Amino acid sequence: MAKTEFILNAAEQKLAYVFEPGRAPCVVFLSGYRSDMSGTKAQYLADFCRTQGQAMLRLDYSGHGASGGRT
């Protein structure tokens, strides 16, 4: 299983993401308001993509989940 990585945005806040390599095209999960990449929908989709060998990217918006910043 892939681990959480971080990048810095323009305000130097840490933004969290998980990229799991696999077959193209890459599935990108964008969570809803006040949700994050570790929620049940994101986890279910990540598990499904992993079993299918499909690439997947999920992320936490600024101020949500493992990302820094304010909501």
PQR file with spaces between the fields and no chain letter, atoms N, CA, C, O and H, PARSE charges and radii, in Angstrom:
ATOM       1  N    MET     1       0.842   -1.178    0.000 -0.4000 1.5000
ATOM       2  CA   MET     1       0.000    0.000    0.000 -0.0000 2.0000
ATOM       3  C    MET     1       0.890    1.244    0.000  0.5500 1.7000
ATOM       4  O    MET     1       1.926    1.282    0.662 -0.5500 1.4000
ATOM       5  N    ALA     2       0.466    2.259   -0.754 -0.4000 1.5000
ATOM       6  CA   ALA     2       1.222    3.502   -0.866 -0.0000 2.0000
ATOM       7  C    ALA     2       1.105    4.318    0.419  0.5500 1.7000
ATOM       8  O    ALA     2       0.152    4.172    1.184 -0.5500 1.4000
ATOM       9  H    ALA     2      -0.376    2.229   -1.292  0.4000 1.0000
ATOM      10  N    LYS     3       2.095    5.178    0.636 -0.4000 1.5000
ATOM      11  CA   LYS     3       2.066    6.009    1.840 -0.0000 2.0000
ATOM      12  C    LYS     3       1.728    7.446    1.488  0.5500 1.7000
ATOM      13  O    LYS     3       1.848    7.858    0.334 -0.5500 1.4000
ATOM      14  H    LYS     3       2.869    5.297    0.015  0.4000 1.0000
ATOM      15  N    THR     4       1.310    8.193    2.474 -0.4000 1.5000
ATOM      16  CA   THR     4       0.978    9.598    2.285 -0.0000 2.0000
ATOM      17  C    THR     4       2.241   10.403    2.039  0.5500 1.7000
ATOM      18  O    THR     4       3.218   10.292    2.780 -0.5500 1.4000
ATOM      19  H    THR     4       1.212    7.859    3.411  0.4000 1.0000
ATOM      20  N    GLU     5       2.210   11.213    0.990 -0.4000 1.5000
ATOM      21  CA   GLU     5       3.307   12.111    0.628 -0.0000 2.0000
ATOM      22  C    GLU     5       2.805   13.540    0.791  0.5500 1.7000
ATOM      23  O    GLU     5       1.605   13.768    0.948 -0.5500 1.4000
ATOM      24  H    GLU     5       1.416   11.303    0.388  0.4000 1.0000
ATOM      25  N    PHE     6       3.727   14.505    0.753 -0.4000 1.5000
ATOM      26  CA   PHE     6       3.351   15.910    0.911 -0.0000 2.0000
ATOM      27  C    PHE     6       4.068   16.772   -0.115  0.5500 1.7000
ATOM      28  O    PHE     6       5.215   16.508   -0.478 -0.5500 1.4000
ATOM      29  H    PHE     6       4.701   14.320    0.625  0.4000 1.0000
ATOM      30  N    ILE     7       3.372   17.810   -0.578 -0.4000 1.5000
ATOM      31  CA   ILE     7       3.974   18.869   -1.378 -0.0000 2.0000
ATOM      32  C    ILE     7       3.618   20.176   -0.696  0.5500 1.7000
ATOM      33  O    ILE     7       2.694   20.228    0.116 -0.5500 1.4000
ATOM      34  H    ILE     7       2.440   18.024   -0.284  0.4000 1.0000
ATOM      35  N    LEU     8       4.353   21.238   -1.024 -0.4000 1.5000
ATOM      36  CA   LEU     8       4.054   22.557   -0.466 -0.0000 2.0000
ATOM      37  C    LEU     8       3.327   23.393   -1.502  0.5500 1.7000
ATOM      38  O    LEU     8       3.709   23.410   -2.672 -0.5500 1.4000
ATOM      39  H    LEU     8       5.104   21.196   -1.683  0.4000 1.0000
ATOM      40  N    ASN     9       2.264   24.097   -1.068 -0.4000 1.5000
ATOM      41  CA   ASN     9       1.582   25.012   -1.979 -0.0000 2.0000
ATOM      42  C    ASN     9       2.284   26.369   -1.933  0.5500 1.7000
ATOM      43  O    ASN     9       3.306   26.521   -1.263 -0.5500 1.4000
ATOM      44  H    ASN     9       1.954   24.082   -0.117  0.4000 1.0000
ATOM      45  N    ALA    10       1.733   27.354   -2.644 -0.4000 1.5000
ATOM      46  CA   ALA    10       2.350   28.683   -2.719 -0.0000 2.0000
ATOM      47  C    ALA    10       2.464   29.351   -1.355  0.5500 1.7000
ATOM      48  O    ALA    10       3.364   30.163   -1.141 -0.5500 1.4000
ATOM      49  H    ALA    10       0.903   27.231   -3.188  0.4000 1.0000
ATOM      50  N    ALA    11       1.557   29.020   -0.422 -0.4000 1.5000
ATOM      51  CA   ALA    11       1.587   29.582    0.932 -0.0000 2.0000
ATOM      52  C    ALA    11       2.458   28.735    1.863  0.5500 1.7000
ATOM      53  O    ALA    11       2.465   28.948    3.075 -0.5500 1.4000
ATOM      54  H    ALA    11       0.826   28.361   -0.596  0.4000 1.0000
ATOM      55  N    GLU    12       3.184   27.784    1.297 -0.4000 1.5000
ATOM      56  CA   GLU    12       4.066   26.878    2.033 -0.0000 2.0000
ATOM      57  C    GLU    12       3.322   26.033    3.064  0.5500 1.7000
ATOM      58  O    GLU    12       3.856   25.729    4.130 -0.5500 1.4000
ATOM      59  H    GLU    12       3.178   27.611    0.312  0.4000 1.0000
ATOM      60  N    GLN    13       2.084   25.658    2.738 -0.4000 1.5000
ATOM      61  CA   GLN    13       1.320   24.728    3.556 -0.0000 2.0000
ATOM      62  C    GLN    13       1.499   23.334    2.962  0.5500 1.7000
ATOM      63  O    GLN    13       1.555   23.167    1.744 -0.5500 1.4000
ATOM      64  H    GLN    13       1.650   25.905    1.872  0.4000 1.0000
ATOM      65  N    LYS    14       1.588   22.342    3.837 -0.4000 1.5000
ATOM      66  CA   LYS    14       1.728   20.968    3.379 -0.0000 2.0000
ATOM      67  C    LYS    14       0.395   20.440    2.854  0.5500 1.7000
ATOM      68  O    LYS    14      -0.620   20.493    3.549 -0.5500 1.4000
ATOM      69  H    LYS    14       1.542   22.478    4.827  0.4000 1.0000
ATOM      70  N    LEU    15       0.408   19.934    1.629 -0.4000 1.5000
ATOM      71  CA   LEU    15      -0.764   19.303    1.042 -0.0000 2.0000
ATOM      72  C    LEU    15      -0.472   17.810    0.899  0.5500 1.7000
ATOM      73  O    LEU    15       0.541   17.412    0.322 -0.5500 1.4000
ATOM      74  H    LEU    15       1.232   19.891    1.065  0.4000 1.0000
ATOM      75  N    ALA    16      -1.372   16.998    1.432 -0.4000 1.5000
ATOM      76  CA   ALA    16      -1.174   15.551    1.476 -0.0000 2.0000
ATOM      77  C    ALA    16      -1.806   14.877    0.258  0.5500 1.7000
ATOM      78  O    ALA    16      -2.868   15.278   -0.218 -0.5500 1.4000
ATOM      79  H    ALA    16      -2.195   17.321    1.901  0.4000 1.0000
ATOM      80  N    TYR    17      -1.117   13.837   -0.232 -0.4000 1.5000
ATOM      81  CA   TYR    17      -1.659   13.037   -1.321 -0.0000 2.0000
ATOM      82  C    TYR    17      -1.130   11.620   -1.236  0.5500 1.7000
ATOM      83  O    TYR    17      -0.114   11.357   -0.593 -0.5500 1.4000
ATOM      84  H    TYR    17      -0.254   13.512    0.155  0.4000 1.0000
ATOM      85  N    VAL    18      -1.831   10.713   -1.893 -0.4000 1.5000
ATOM      86  CA   VAL    18      -1.381    9.327   -2.030 -0.0000 2.0000
ATOM      87  C    VAL    18      -1.500    8.971   -3.501  0.5500 1.7000
ATOM      88  O    VAL    18      -2.575    9.088   -4.090 -0.5500 1.4000
ATOM      89  H    VAL    18      -2.657   10.927   -2.415  0.4000 1.0000
ATOM      90  N    PHE    19      -0.397    8.538   -4.092 -0.4000 1.5000
ATOM      91  CA   PHE    19      -0.408    8.060   -5.472 -0.0000 2.0000
ATOM      92  C    PHE    19      -0.076    6.582   -5.454  0.5500 1.7000
ATOM      93  O    PHE    19       0.944    6.166   -4.905 -0.5500 1.4000
ATOM      94  H    PHE    19       0.476    8.443   -3.613  0.4000 1.0000
ATOM      95  N    GLU    20      -0.949    5.797   -6.061 -0.4000 1.5000
ATOM      96  CA   GLU    20      -0.702    4.368   -6.181 -0.0000 2.0000
ATOM      97  C    GLU    20      -0.508    4.064   -7.659  0.5500 1.7000
ATOM      98  O    GLU    20      -1.436    4.232   -8.450 -0.5500 1.4000
ATOM      99  H    GLU    20      -1.777    6.135   -6.507  0.4000 1.0000
ATOM     100  N    PRO    21       0.689    3.616   -8.042 -0.5600 1.5000
ATOM     101  CA   PRO    21       0.959    3.362   -9.454  0.2800 2.0000
ATOM     102  C    PRO    21       0.141    2.192   -9.984  0.5500 1.7000
ATOM     103  O    PRO    21      -0.308    1.323   -9.236 -0.5500 1.4000
ATOM     104  N    GLY    22      -0.031    2.201  -11.267 -0.4000 1.5000
ATOM     105  CA   GLY    22      -0.769    1.135  -11.933 -0.0000 2.0000
ATOM     106  C    GLY    22      -1.014    1.502  -13.371  0.5500 1.7000
ATOM     107  O    GLY    22      -0.327    2.347  -13.947 -0.5500 1.4000
ATOM     108  H    GLY    22       0.333    2.906  -11.875  0.4000 1.0000
ATOM     109  N    ARG    23      -1.989    0.863  -13.932 -0.4000 1.5000
ATOM     110  CA   ARG    23      -2.356    1.047  -15.319 -0.0000 2.0000
ATOM     111  C    ARG    23      -2.995    2.418  -15.541  0.5500 1.7000
ATOM     112  O    ARG    23      -3.697    2.935  -14.671 -0.5500 1.4000
ATOM     113  H    ARG    23      -2.547    0.177  -13.465  0.4000 1.0000
ATOM     114  N    ALA    24      -2.740    3.003  -16.722 -0.4000 1.5000
ATOM     115  CA   ALA    24      -3.393    4.248  -17.128 -0.0000 2.0000
ATOM     116  C    ALA    24      -4.764    3.926  -17.717  0.5500 1.7000
ATOM     117  O    ALA    24      -4.983    2.818  -18.207 -0.5500 1.4000
ATOM     118  H    ALA    24      -2.170    2.584  -17.428  0.4000 1.0000
ATOM     119  N    PRO    25      -5.670    4.871  -17.673 -0.5600 1.5000
ATOM     120  CA   PRO    25      -5.553    6.212  -17.099  0.2800 2.0000
ATOM     121  C    PRO    25      -5.650    6.179  -15.576  0.5500 1.7000
ATOM     122  O    PRO    25      -6.230    5.263  -14.994 -0.5500 1.4000
ATOM     123  N    CYS    26      -5.079    7.181  -14.958 -0.4000 1.5000
ATOM     124  CA   CYS    26      -5.076    7.281  -13.500 -0.0000 2.0000
ATOM     125  C    CYS    26      -6.439    7.756  -13.007  0.5500 1.7000
ATOM     126  O    CYS    26      -6.975    8.743  -13.512 -0.5500 1.4000
ATOM     127  H    CYS    26      -4.608    7.925  -15.431  0.4000 1.0000
ATOM     128  N    VAL    27      -6.999    7.059  -12.024 -0.4000 1.5000
ATOM     129  CA   VAL    27      -8.241    7.482  -11.379 -0.0000 2.0000
ATOM     130  C    VAL    27      -7.875    8.550  -10.352  0.5500 1.7000
ATOM     131  O    VAL    27      -6.990    8.335   -9.524 -0.5500 1.4000
ATOM     132  H    VAL    27      -6.563    6.258  -11.613  0.4000 1.0000
ATOM     133  N    VAL    28      -8.548    9.696  -10.399 -0.4000 1.5000
ATOM     134  CA   VAL    28      -8.302   10.783   -9.449 -0.0000 2.0000
ATOM     135  C    VAL    28      -9.548   10.935   -8.587  0.5500 1.7000
ATOM     136  O    VAL    28     -10.641   11.179   -9.098 -0.5500 1.4000
ATOM     137  H    VAL    28      -9.267    9.871  -11.072  0.4000 1.0000
ATOM     138  N    PHE    29      -9.376   10.788   -7.273 -0.4000 1.5000
ATOM     139  CA   PHE    29     -10.489   10.941   -6.341 -0.0000 2.0000
ATOM     140  C    PHE    29     -10.444   12.334   -5.738  0.5500 1.7000
ATOM     141  O    PHE    29      -9.457   12.713   -5.108 -0.5500 1.4000
ATOM     142  H    PHE    29      -8.488   10.589   -6.858  0.4000 1.0000
ATOM     143  N    LEU    30     -11.515   13.096   -5.932 -0.4000 1.5000
ATOM     144  CA   LEU    30     -11.660   14.426   -5.352 -0.0000 2.0000
ATOM     145  C    LEU    30     -12.783   14.352   -4.321  0.5500 1.7000
ATOM     146  O    LEU    30     -13.942   14.124   -4.667 -0.5500 1.4000
ATOM     147  H    LEU    30     -12.317   12.788   -6.443  0.4000 1.0000
ATOM     148  N    SER    31     -12.435   14.543   -3.079 -0.4000 1.5000
ATOM     149  CA   SER    31     -13.415   14.386   -1.995 -0.0000 2.0000
ATOM     150  C    SER    31     -14.388   15.552   -1.954  0.5500 1.7000
ATOM     151  O    SER    31     -14.153   16.602   -2.553 -0.5500 1.4000
ATOM     152  H    SER    31     -11.493   14.728   -2.798  0.4000 1.0000
ATOM     153  N    GLY    32     -15.474   15.349   -1.244 -0.4000 1.5000
ATOM     154  CA   GLY    32     -16.472   16.396   -1.064 -0.0000 2.0000
ATOM     155  C    GLY    32     -16.083   17.351    0.054  0.5500 1.7000
ATOM     156  O    GLY    32     -15.055   17.171    0.707 -0.5500 1.4000
ATOM     157  H    GLY    32     -15.665   14.497   -0.757  0.4000 1.0000
ATOM     158  N    TYR    33     -16.900   18.353    0.266 -0.4000 1.5000
ATOM     159  CA   TYR    33     -16.642   19.366    1.293 -0.0000 2.0000
ATOM     160  C    TYR    33     -16.529   18.732    2.674  0.5500 1.7000
ATOM     161  O    TYR    33     -17.365   17.923    3.076 -0.5500 1.4000
ATOM     162  H    TYR    33     -17.735   18.499   -0.264  0.4000 1.0000
ATOM     163  N    ARG    34     -15.483   19.117    3.386 -0.4000 1.5000
ATOM     164  CA   ARG    34     -15.184   18.642    4.744 -0.0000 2.0000
ATOM     165  C    ARG    34     -14.984   17.130    4.809  0.5500 1.7000
ATOM     166  O    ARG    34     -15.233   16.499    5.836 -0.5500 1.4000
ATOM     167  H    ARG    34     -14.804   19.775    3.059  0.4000 1.0000
ATOM     168  N    SER    35     -14.540   16.577    3.716 -0.4000 1.5000
ATOM     169  CA   SER    35     -14.210   15.162    3.646 -0.0000 2.0000
ATOM     170  C    SER    35     -12.714   15.067    3.360  0.5500 1.7000
ATOM     171  O    SER    35     -12.059   16.088    3.149 -0.5500 1.4000
ATOM     172  H    SER    35     -14.338   17.090    2.882  0.4000 1.0000
ATOM     173  N    ASP    36     -12.175   13.866    3.351 -0.4000 1.5000
ATOM     174  CA   ASP    36     -10.756   13.720    3.060 -0.0000 2.0000
ATOM     175  C    ASP    36     -10.463   12.392    2.387  0.5500 1.7000
ATOM     176  O    ASP    36     -11.360   11.575    2.182 -0.5500 1.4000
ATOM     177  H    ASP    36     -12.706   13.036    3.522  0.4000 1.0000
ATOM     178  N    MET    37      -9.200   12.184    2.046 -0.4000 1.5000
ATOM     179  CA   MET    37      -8.804   11.017    1.269 -0.0000 2.0000
ATOM     180  C    MET    37      -8.798    9.713    2.060  0.5500 1.7000
ATOM     181  O    MET    37      -8.564    8.650    1.485 -0.5500 1.4000
ATOM     182  H    MET    37      -8.471   12.847    2.213  0.4000 1.0000
ATOM     183  N    SER    38      -9.048    9.772    3.356 -0.4000 1.5000
ATOM     184  CA   SER    38      -9.086    8.544    4.149 -0.0000 2.0000
ATOM     185  C    SER    38     -10.509    8.122    4.502  0.5500 1.7000
ATOM     186  O    SER    38     -10.711    7.201    5.293 -0.5500 1.4000
ATOM     187  H    SER    38      -9.238   10.636    3.823  0.4000 1.0000
ATOM     188  N    GLY    39     -11.493    8.800    3.914 -0.4000 1.5000
ATOM     189  CA   GLY    39     -12.895    8.451    4.149 -0.0000 2.0000
ATOM     190  C    GLY    39     -13.254    7.104    3.511  0.5500 1.7000
ATOM     191  O    GLY    39     -12.462    6.532    2.762 -0.5500 1.4000
ATOM     192  H    GLY    39     -11.329    9.549    3.271  0.4000 1.0000
ATOM     193  N    THR    40     -14.438    6.616    3.813 -0.4000 1.5000
ATOM     194  CA   THR    40     -14.834    5.279    3.351 -0.0000 2.0000
ATOM     195  C    THR    40     -14.924    5.180    1.836  0.5500 1.7000
ATOM     196  O    THR    40     -14.526    4.159    1.274 -0.5500 1.4000
ATOM     197  H    THR    40     -15.081    7.080    4.421  0.4000 1.0000
ATOM     198  N    LYS    41     -15.434    6.209    1.150 -0.4000 1.5000
ATOM     199  CA   LYS    41     -15.520    6.151   -0.315 -0.0000 2.0000
ATOM     200  C    LYS    41     -14.132    6.104   -0.934  0.5500 1.7000
ATOM     201  O    LYS    41     -13.872    5.299   -1.829 -0.5500 1.4000
ATOM     202  H    LYS    41     -15.757    7.038    1.606  0.4000 1.0000
ATOM     203  N    ALA    42     -13.240    6.969   -0.456 -0.4000 1.5000
ATOM     204  CA   ALA    42     -11.880    7.009   -0.993 -0.0000 2.0000
ATOM     205  C    ALA    42     -11.161    5.691   -0.741  0.5500 1.7000
ATOM     206  O    ALA    42     -10.479    5.182   -1.631 -0.5500 1.4000
ATOM     207  H    ALA    42     -13.452    7.623    0.270  0.4000 1.0000
ATOM     208  N    GLN    43     -11.302    5.131    0.451 -0.4000 1.5000
ATOM     209  CA   GLN    43     -10.644    3.865    0.780 -0.0000 2.0000
ATOM     210  C    GLN    43     -11.187    2.721   -0.072  0.5500 1.7000
ATOM     211  O    GLN    43     -10.426    1.884   -0.557 -0.5500 1.4000
ATOM     212  H    GLN    43     -11.857    5.544    1.174  0.4000 1.0000
ATOM     213  N    TYR    44     -12.504    2.690   -0.251 -0.4000 1.5000
ATOM     214  CA   TYR    44     -13.113    1.639   -1.061 -0.0000 2.0000
ATOM     215  C    TYR    44     -12.598    1.707   -2.496  0.5500 1.7000
ATOM     216  O    TYR    44     -12.227    0.689   -3.079 -0.5500 1.4000
ATOM     217  H    TYR    44     -13.122    3.370    0.143  0.4000 1.0000
ATOM     218  N    LEU    45     -12.578    2.925   -3.064 -0.4000 1.5000
ATOM     219  CA   LEU    45     -12.102    3.093   -4.433 -0.0000 2.0000
ATOM     220  C    LEU    45     -10.614    2.749   -4.549  0.5500 1.7000
ATOM     221  O    LEU    45     -10.195    2.143   -5.535 -0.5500 1.4000
ATOM     222  H    LEU    45     -12.879    3.752   -2.591  0.4000 1.0000
ATOM     223  N    ALA    46      -9.823    3.130   -3.558 -0.4000 1.5000
ATOM     224  CA   ALA    46      -8.394    2.793   -3.573 -0.0000 2.0000
ATOM     225  C    ALA    46      -8.191    1.280   -3.543  0.5500 1.7000
ATOM     226  O    ALA    46      -7.356    0.751   -4.277 -0.5500 1.4000
ATOM     227  H    ALA    46     -10.164    3.622   -2.757  0.4000 1.0000
ATOM     228  N    ASP    47      -8.945    0.589   -2.705 -0.4000 1.5000
ATOM     229  CA   ASP    47      -8.854   -0.873   -2.641 -0.0000 2.0000
ATOM     230  C    ASP    47      -9.247   -1.502   -3.975  0.5500 1.7000
ATOM     231  O    ASP    47      -8.585   -2.422   -4.455 -0.5500 1.4000
ATOM     232  H    ASP    47      -9.623    1.018   -2.109  0.4000 1.0000
ATOM     233  N    PHE    48     -10.331   -0.997   -4.568 -0.4000 1.5000
ATOM     234  CA   PHE    48     -10.790   -1.520   -5.851 -0.0000 2.0000
ATOM     235  C    PHE    48      -9.733   -1.306   -6.937  0.5500 1.7000
ATOM     236  O    PHE    48      -9.414   -2.231   -7.684 -0.5500 1.4000
ATOM     237  H    PHE    48     -10.868   -0.250   -4.178  0.4000 1.0000
ATOM     238  N    CYS    49      -9.189   -0.089   -7.025 -0.4000 1.5000
ATOM     239  CA   CYS    49      -8.166    0.208   -8.031 -0.0000 2.0000
ATOM     240  C    CYS    49      -6.942   -0.678   -7.839  0.5500 1.7000
ATOM     241  O    CYS    49      -6.368   -1.175   -8.808 -0.5500 1.4000
ATOM     242  H    CYS    49      -9.448    0.662   -6.418  0.4000 1.0000
ATOM     243  N    ARG    50      -6.550   -0.870   -6.593 -0.4000 1.5000
ATOM     244  CA   ARG    50      -5.385   -1.712   -6.304 -0.0000 2.0000
ATOM     245  C    ARG    50      -5.613   -3.138   -6.815  0.5500 1.7000
ATOM     246  O    ARG    50      -4.725   -3.720   -7.437 -0.5500 1.4000
ATOM     247  H    ARG    50      -7.016   -0.466   -5.806  0.4000 1.0000
ATOM     248  N    THR    51      -6.784   -3.698   -6.560 -0.4000 1.5000
ATOM     249  CA   THR    51      -7.054   -5.078   -7.004 -0.0000 2.0000
ATOM     250  C    THR    51      -7.133   -5.180   -8.523  0.5500 1.7000
ATOM     251  O    THR    51      -6.875   -6.245   -9.086 -0.5500 1.4000
ATOM     252  H    THR    51      -7.506   -3.225   -6.055  0.4000 1.0000
ATOM     253  N    GLN    52      -7.487   -4.083   -9.193 -0.4000 1.5000
ATOM     254  CA   GLN    52      -7.582   -4.070  -10.654 -0.0000 2.0000
ATOM     255  C    GLN    52      -6.272   -3.665  -11.333  0.5500 1.7000
ATOM     256  O    GLN    52      -6.155   -3.731  -12.556 -0.5500 1.4000
ATOM     257  H    GLN    52      -7.697   -3.218   -8.736  0.4000 1.0000
ATOM     258  N    GLY    53      -5.291   -3.245  -10.534 -0.4000 1.5000
ATOM     259  CA   GLY    53      -4.020   -2.792  -11.103 -0.0000 2.0000
ATOM     260  C    GLY    53      -4.107   -1.414  -11.735  0.5500 1.7000
ATOM     261  O    GLY    53      -3.306   -1.067  -12.603 -0.5500 1.4000
ATOM     262  H    GLY    53      -5.386   -3.191   -9.540  0.4000 1.0000
ATOM     263  N    GLN    54      -5.088   -0.626  -11.295 -0.4000 1.5000
ATOM     264  CA   GLN    54      -5.337    0.705  -11.854 -0.0000 2.0000
ATOM     265  C    GLN    54      -4.616    1.765  -11.030  0.5500 1.7000
ATOM     266  O    GLN    54      -4.637    1.711   -9.800 -0.5500 1.4000
ATOM     267  H    GLN    54      -5.739   -0.907  -10.590  0.4000 1.0000
ATOM     268  N    ALA    55      -3.976    2.731  -11.697 -0.4000 1.5000
ATOM     269  CA   ALA    55      -3.330    3.842  -10.999 -0.0000 2.0000
ATOM     270  C    ALA    55      -4.389    4.717  -10.337  0.5500 1.7000
ATOM     271  O    ALA    55      -5.490    4.878  -10.863 -0.5500 1.4000
ATOM     272  H    ALA    55      -3.959    2.774  -12.696  0.4000 1.0000
ATOM     273  N    MET    56      -4.046    5.283   -9.178 -0.4000 1.5000
ATOM     274  CA   MET    56      -4.996    6.149   -8.467 -0.0000 2.0000
ATOM     275  C    MET    56      -4.272    7.244   -7.708  0.5500 1.7000
ATOM     276  O    MET    56      -3.208    7.027   -7.128 -0.5500 1.4000
ATOM     277  H    MET    56      -3.151    5.152   -8.751  0.4000 1.0000
ATOM     278  N    LEU    57      -4.870    8.421   -7.725 -0.4000 1.5000
ATOM     279  CA   LEU    57      -4.386    9.569   -6.968 -0.0000 2.0000
ATOM     280  C    LEU    57      -5.531   10.077   -6.117  0.5500 1.7000
ATOM     281  O    LEU    57      -6.636   10.292   -6.615 -0.5500 1.4000
ATOM     282  H    LEU    57      -5.734    8.598   -8.196  0.4000 1.0000
ATOM     283  N    ARG    58      -5.269   10.269   -4.831 -0.4000 1.5000
ATOM     284  CA   ARG    58      -6.245   10.908   -3.938 -0.0000 2.0000
ATOM     285  C    ARG    58      -5.496   11.941   -3.127  0.5500 1.7000
ATOM     286  O    ARG    58      -4.296   11.803   -2.889 -0.5500 1.4000
ATOM     287  H    ARG    58      -4.371   10.095   -4.426  0.4000 1.0000
ATOM     288  N    LEU    59      -6.197   12.973   -2.704 -0.4000 1.5000
ATOM     289  CA   LEU    59      -5.535   14.077   -2.018 -0.0000 2.0000
ATOM     290  C    LEU    59      -6.451   14.711   -0.993  0.5500 1.7000
ATOM     291  O    LEU    59      -7.670   14.542   -1.030 -0.5500 1.4000
ATOM     292  H    LEU    59      -7.172   13.085   -2.897  0.4000 1.0000
ATOM     293  N    ASP    60      -5.845   15.437   -0.086 -0.4000 1.5000
ATOM     294  CA   ASP    60      -6.593   16.220    0.901 -0.0000 2.0000
ATOM     295  C    ASP    60      -6.425   17.689    0.553  0.5500 1.7000
ATOM     296  O    ASP    60      -5.309   18.180    0.385 -0.5500 1.4000
ATOM     297  H    ASP    60      -4.855   15.574   -0.055  0.4000 1.0000
ATOM     298  N    TYR    61      -7.550   18.383    0.449 -0.4000 1.5000
ATOM     299  CA   TYR    61      -7.508   19.821    0.200 -0.0000 2.0000
ATOM     300  C    TYR    61      -6.879   20.522    1.406  0.5500 1.7000
ATOM     301  O    TYR    61      -6.804   19.954    2.496 -0.5500 1.4000
ATOM     302  H    TYR    61      -8.458   17.985    0.586  0.4000 1.0000
ATOM     303  N    SER    62      -6.436   21.743    1.201 -0.4000 1.5000
ATOM     304  CA   SER    62      -5.874   22.543    2.286 -0.0000 2.0000
ATOM     305  C    SER    62      -6.873   22.629    3.437  0.5500 1.7000
ATOM     306  O    SER    62      -8.046   22.942    3.235 -0.5500 1.4000
ATOM     307  H    SER    62      -6.496   22.204    0.315  0.4000 1.0000
ATOM     308  N    GLY    63      -6.390   22.348    4.643 -0.4000 1.5000
ATOM     309  CA   GLY    63      -7.236   22.406    5.830 -0.0000 2.0000
ATOM     310  C    GLY    63      -8.094   21.191    6.065  0.5500 1.7000
ATOM     311  O    GLY    63      -8.944   21.205    6.955 -0.5500 1.4000
ATOM     312  H    GLY    63      -5.437   22.094    4.806  0.4000 1.0000
ATOM     313  N    HIS    64      -7.898   20.140    5.296 -0.4000 1.5000
ATOM     314  CA   HIS    64      -8.675   18.907    5.449 -0.0000 2.0000
ATOM     315  C    HIS    64      -7.724   17.721    5.631  0.5500 1.7000
ATOM     316  O    HIS    64      -6.614   17.711    5.098 -0.5500 1.4000
ATOM     317  H    HIS    64      -7.207   20.129    4.573  0.4000 1.0000
ATOM     318  N    GLY    65      -8.175   16.737    6.383 -0.4000 1.5000
ATOM     319  CA   GLY    65      -7.394   15.504    6.552 -0.0000 2.0000
ATOM     320  C    GLY    65      -5.968   15.773    7.001  0.5500 1.7000
ATOM     321  O    GLY    65      -5.734   16.473    7.986 -0.5500 1.4000
ATOM     322  H    GLY    65      -9.076   16.745    6.816  0.4000 1.0000
ATOM     323  N    ALA    66      -5.008   15.200    6.258 -0.4000 1.5000
ATOM     324  CA   ALA    66      -3.597   15.295    6.629 -0.0000 2.0000
ATOM     325  C    ALA    66      -2.931   16.561    6.097  0.5500 1.7000
ATOM     326  O    ALA    66      -1.756   16.795    6.381 -0.5500 1.4000
ATOM     327  H    ALA    66      -5.198   14.631    5.458  0.4000 1.0000
ATOM     328  N    SER    67      -3.653   17.384    5.330 -0.4000 1.5000
ATOM     329  CA   SER    67      -3.074   18.619    4.783 -0.0000 2.0000
ATOM     330  C    SER    67      -3.133   19.743    5.807  0.5500 1.7000
ATOM     331  O    SER    67      -4.022   19.789    6.656 -0.5500 1.4000
ATOM     332  H    SER    67      -4.607   17.194    5.100  0.4000 1.0000
ATOM     333  N    GLY    68      -2.158   20.653    5.706 -0.4000 1.5000
ATOM     334  CA   GLY    68      -2.124   21.811    6.585 -0.0000 2.0000
ATOM     335  C    GLY    68      -3.071   22.898    6.094  0.5500 1.7000
ATOM     336  O    GLY    68      -3.697   22.755    5.043 -0.5500 1.4000
ATOM     337  H    GLY    68      -1.436   20.616    5.016  0.4000 1.0000
ATOM     338  N    GLY    69      -3.172   23.961    6.840 -0.4000 1.5000
ATOM     339  CA   GLY    69      -4.007   25.095    6.461 -0.0000 2.0000
ATOM     340  C    GLY    69      -5.320   25.117    7.201  0.5500 1.7000
ATOM     341  O    GLY    69      -5.591   24.261    8.044 -0.5500 1.4000
ATOM     342  H    GLY    69      -2.664   24.076    7.694  0.4000 1.0000
ATOM     343  N    ARG    70      -6.134   26.104    6.877 -0.4000 1.5000
ATOM     344  CA   ARG    70      -7.433   26.277    7.532 -0.0000 2.0000
ATOM     345  C    ARG    70      -8.543   25.957    6.546  0.5500 1.7000
ATOM     346  O    ARG    70      -8.382   26.124    5.337 -0.5500 1.4000
ATOM     347  H    ARG    70      -5.914   26.799    6.193  0.4000 1.0000
ATOM     348  N    THR    71      -9.676   25.493    7.074 -0.4000 1.5000
ATOM     349  CA   THR    71     -10.836   25.189    6.235 -0.0000 2.0000
ATOM     350  C    THR    71     -11.571   26.444    5.849  0.5500 1.7000
ATOM     351  O    THR    71     -12.576   26.377    5.142 -0.5500 1.4000
ATOM     352  H    THR    71      -9.807   25.358    8.057  0.4000 1.0000
